Amino acid sequence: MGDVILALPMVQTLKKLLPDAMIDFLCIPGTEGVLANHPDINKVIPYDKKGGDKLDKFIEVLSEIREEEYDIVICPHRYTRSALLTYYSESKVRIGFAENSLAFLLTNKIKYIKDKHEIYRNLELVKAIPGLEYDESKVTLKPCLYPSDEDVKTVNRLVNKSNLITFAPCSKWFTKQLTMDRSAEIARKLMFDGYNVVLIGGAEDMNYCTELEGRIKDDSLNNLCGKTTPLQSYLVIARSKAIITVDSAAQHLGAASDTPIILIYGSTNMSFGFYPLTSRYAIIENDKIECRPCTDHGRDKCPLEHFRCIEDLSANEISKSVQDLVKIKTG
């Protein structure tokens, strides 16, 4: 989902540069919800690349792409399957990164600069459109999200307290995710400081957040994990004083909402180009160990079996970062 959110400035900028363009967006199921109601997107094409007959699914989505007869296909991914879809789309203009394993199938190739922010990397792809007059004044860096009136009503029903801090401690990768002990320590410190804490996450995070809720046993903790859509989570974040999150899609929802962000890095860091670009933020990380970053995505376990990148973090430092950012926002 984070990749989808970070691709939106590319879509929004493209629509400003080419107002008459019809822009379709291909993404995997479970991420398309964040694109709902977006005025710059003509159609969302879901592509379920997991489970079942993968070849049949590939052919099915490729057939849909070919039927549209796209003038331009932009591929912000560097993976084989994405390159094949781009090539077999039969579009005359196929734009992507030169580091793609099948880059020779592209007509226009852009260098992938590892330490550049993902939003800027994606905008380089827009610049590669032949004959396009790239006007910097029309560039947008902030992802725009469009919750519905029903989304607002749902959040009004679920969240009825003030002085909120949104907390997103989970990731699909173990080495990005907070340990249960560390999450409990952070939540208790926030509540001691007078905040109401709202947990958010996907359905896959429900067991974690239910266990955390059981440990805390306090009315100041509201567990919304698995109960809100991405756009509803965005609204929850927008109502909060700040969001505390690991390196996951929640940080990008926070950036879209202009909410101050406390971003906790475990096995990754900001050198890979994934950090808040359009919102105030503080970085919490253990920079005293030489083994990190150990990966650009995440791992299922700590390769050195000590997990100090998370275990050594201080709840007091995180709480102080919250206070500092909140003071800036309100002051």
N, C-alpha and C positions, 0 to 999 in steps of 0.2 A: 504493500500500500504506500509505503514511503516513496518508492520510485514513481508511482502514479502521481502523487501530490507534487513531487519535484519536477515532473514533466509539464505541469499546468502553466508555469510562466512561459514555456516554449509555445504552448497552444495559444495563450492569451496574446503574446507578442505577435505571433503569426497572424492572428485574426485582425490585429490593429494594422499590420503592414499590408495585409491582403483582405480587406473587409468582405469581399465577395466569395472568399474561399469557403468551401464546405469541408469541415475537418472532422474526420472520424477517428476514434481512439480504440485501439485493441489492447485488452488487458485480461488478466486471469480472473476467474470468478472469485468473489470475496473482496475484490478491490474496487469493483465498478461503482459501489454505493457512494463513494466519495465524489464521484463525477456527476451525481444526480442534479438535475436542474441547471447545469452549467450552460450559460447562453452561447458560449463560443464552440460548443461541441455539438455537431450534427447528430452523430450516432455513436453508441458504444458497442464494440464487437467483443463479446466474451470468448475467451479461448481457454478451455479446460485441457491443459496439457498433461494432467496426471490421471492415472487410472484408466481402465478399459483399453481399447485398442488405440494406441497413440497415433498410429499411421492414419487410421480412419478419421480421428479428430483433426489431425493436421490437414488432411485433404478437404475435410468439411469446411474448416475456416478459410483455407486457401481458395476454395471455390467461391465463398462469399466475397473475399477480397477481389478476386478477378472480375466478378460480376459488376463491381463498382467502376472498373476501368480508371483507377486513380492516375492523375497526372504526376503526382509526387508521392513517394513513400519515404518517410523519415524513420530511421531505426536507431533509437538511443541505446539499445542493448548491444553487447559485444559477443553474443552467443550464437552458436551454429544455427539453431532452430529459427531464431529471429532473422538471421541473414538469408536463410532459405525462403522464408515467407516473403521477405523483401524482394528477393530475386524473382521468384516465381509469380509475384504479383503482376509481372509483365509491364510494370510502370517504366516509362522511359527515363525517369529521374529517380534514382535510388540512393539515398543519402545515409551515411552511417560513419562509425568510427574506424579509422585505419587499423586499429588493434583487433578488430573482429577477425576470428579465425578464418572466415571466408570473405575477407574484405575485397577480394578480386571480383566478387559478384556485384559490388556497388559501383555506381557511376561517379559518385562524388564522395571522397573520403576526407575525414577531419581527424587530426591527431587527438588522441585522448590524453589529456594532461591530468595526471593522477592527483596532484594536490590542489587542483582548481575546484571550486565548489560545483556540485552537480548541476545546479541551475545554470551557471555560466557555461559549463560544458555542453549542455543541451542547446543553449542559445547559439553556440558555434555552428550547430547543425542547420539552424535557420539561415545563418549567413551564407551557407553553401548553396542555397537555392539559386539556380541560374537566372540572371537578369534581375534579381530582387534588389531594390534600393533599400538598404538597411538603415533605418532612421532610429538613432539612439533615443530620441525623445519619445518614441512609441514602445520602448522596451519596458516590460513589467517584470519585477523580480519576485513579487509576492504572489503565492498561490491564492486564488480566490475560490471560496467554497460557498455553496448556496443551499442551506437547510430550508426545508419547507415549513409552512405554518404548523403542520402536524408535528414536525420535529420539535418545534418550539413548545407546543403544548405538552408533548411527552416529557421534555426536560423540566418544564414547570412542575409537572406532577412528581417527578423523581427527585428533584433537588429543591428544597425549600428552606435551606439555611444560608447564611451569609458568611463572610470571612473564610472563603473556601481555598483550599490548596488541592489541586488535582495531582494524584500520584499514580504513575504508570511504571511499576517495577519489573514488568515481564518482557521477555523477548523469546523468540523461537530458538535462540542460541543460548546455551547455558552460560558461556563466558561473557555474554552481554548482560545477563539477568542478575538482579540482586539476590543474595541469599535470603532465606526466610528470616533469619535472625537479624540481618541488616535492615530489611524492610520493616520489621516490627519495631526496631530501635528508632528508625526515622519517623515512623507514624506516631509513636508515643511521644517523641520530642516535639513534633508539630502540634499535637493536641495539648501538651504541657504549655506550649507557647500561646495557646488560645485559638488555634485554627480548627476548622472542621475539614476533615480529609475525605476526599472522594476517590475511590479506586476505579480505574478504567482499564480495559483490556478486551481482547477478543474471547470468543468461546473457548479457544484452546488454553486460555489463562485462568479459567474459572476455578479449577481445583486449587491452584496456587492462591488465588485471592480469597477463596472460601476458607482455606487454612489460616491465612493471615487474619481474616476477620475473626475467626475463632480464637486466635491468640490474643487479639486486642480486646474484644468484648466491651466496646464502648460506643455509646450513641453518637459520638463525634466522628465515627468512621462510617461512611456510606459506601457500600460495595456495589458498584454499578457494572462490574466486569461481566461481559456477556449479555448485558441488559440494554445496551445502547448501540445504535448504528454508528459508523464513523462520523457522520454529520452531526449526530446527537452528542457524541463525545466532544466534537469540536465546540458545540454550544456550551457544554459543561466547562471546558477549558476557558472559553471566552468569559465566563462568569467568575473565574477564579483569580485570586491575587497572583498566583504563579502556578506553574506545573513543574513537578519533579519527575524526570523521566530518564530511562536508560536510552541507549542508542537504538531507537525503534521509530516506528511511524508516528508515535505520539508526539515526538519532538517537532515533526513537520506540521502536525495539526496545530501545535502551539504556535509555531511561526506564522501560520496562516491567520491565527486569531489575534496576533500582536500581544499575546500574554507573555510576561517574563518567564524564562525557561532556566531551570537548573538541570543541566545535562550531565548525566553520570556515565563516564566511559569506563568499561572494564577492559576487555582484550583489544578494543579498537581505540582510535583517537581521531582528532579532527583533520589529520593530514590526508585522509582519503576523500575529503570534500563533502562530508555529510555532517553539517552542523547548522544551527539556526542562522539564517542570513538576514531575515527581516524582522527580528524581534530581539529585545535585550536578553542577554543570557549570561550565565556563569557556568564554567566548566569545573566539574569535580572529577579528579582522576588521581591515581597513584603514579606520580612521575618519578618516584624514587627507585623503581625497579627496571632493570635493563631488558626484561623479556617482553615488554609491550611497546608497540602493538605486535601481537603475535599472529594477527590475521586481519584482513580487511572486511570480513563479514562476521564471523563468530565460529565458535567450536562447541562440540557436544560436551567437552570436559577440558579442564586446564591441562595442557601437555606436561607441565611440571608438577602438577598435583598439589599445588599450594594455594592457588587462586587468590594471591595477595592483592591483585588489582582491584578486587572487590572487598575482600576480607579486611583490608587495612583502612578502608574509608571510615570517616568520622561523621556520625549523625550530627554532632555539634557544628561541624564545618558546613554541612548541608543546611542546617537551620539558620546559620549566620548568613549564608548566601541568599536564602529566602528573605530574611529581614532586610538585607541590603537592597535587593531588587525591588521589594515592595515599597521601601522608602523612596526610591527613585521614581516609582510609578505614581505614588500618592503625593510626593513632595514636589 
